[in-house]
Amino acid sequence: MSFQLVCNHKNCLKPISNVGWVTACLHIFCEDHGKQLKLRWESMTCPACGTHFEEEFAINERVVNPSKEFKSSDLLGLKPDIVLQIASNAINFWTHQCSLQMKMMRHKLDQYRSTLITTKSELEKNKESYDNMIRKIHTKLYDANKRIRQLSLEVSEKDRQIIKFQRTRCGFCS
């Protein structure tokens, strides 16, 4: 899986595949959020880190997937130290973006772990509660079976008494 730039705006995280808006504070935003920032640059702070934009050029539109022609000609004629400085800045930007995404992923992982722990705890409580209910039902079922056996014995005894009474009554009748 290759690293892909994503919008640094809170809760956006839209992948940036062609055009992004890069800030002087090393953040990148999707087209929608970048254009919003550019329109309000005079009174805007970076939504990712809170840096106040001092000048209009603090946020710039960038093609993040340039053409072959651009790659082969854009730095031509520049002194090597300038090219190295540009390359160093680009590497610093990518390093910063990687660390931001790792930090975000760690945060999400922590949230998922917390949710998992909470869910496990709730499941354990529910399981314990259901286990208690099942034990109570088993106890009631045992008591009901015991009562049924007792009533069955009483009914059998009453049946015997009725049969005995009917025999003695029939004996008087004859």
Summary of the structure (lengths in Angstrom):
residues: 174
radius of gyration: 39.7
end to end distance: 103.8
largest distance: 137.7
contacts: 393
relative contact order: 0.08
helix: 66%
strand: 9%
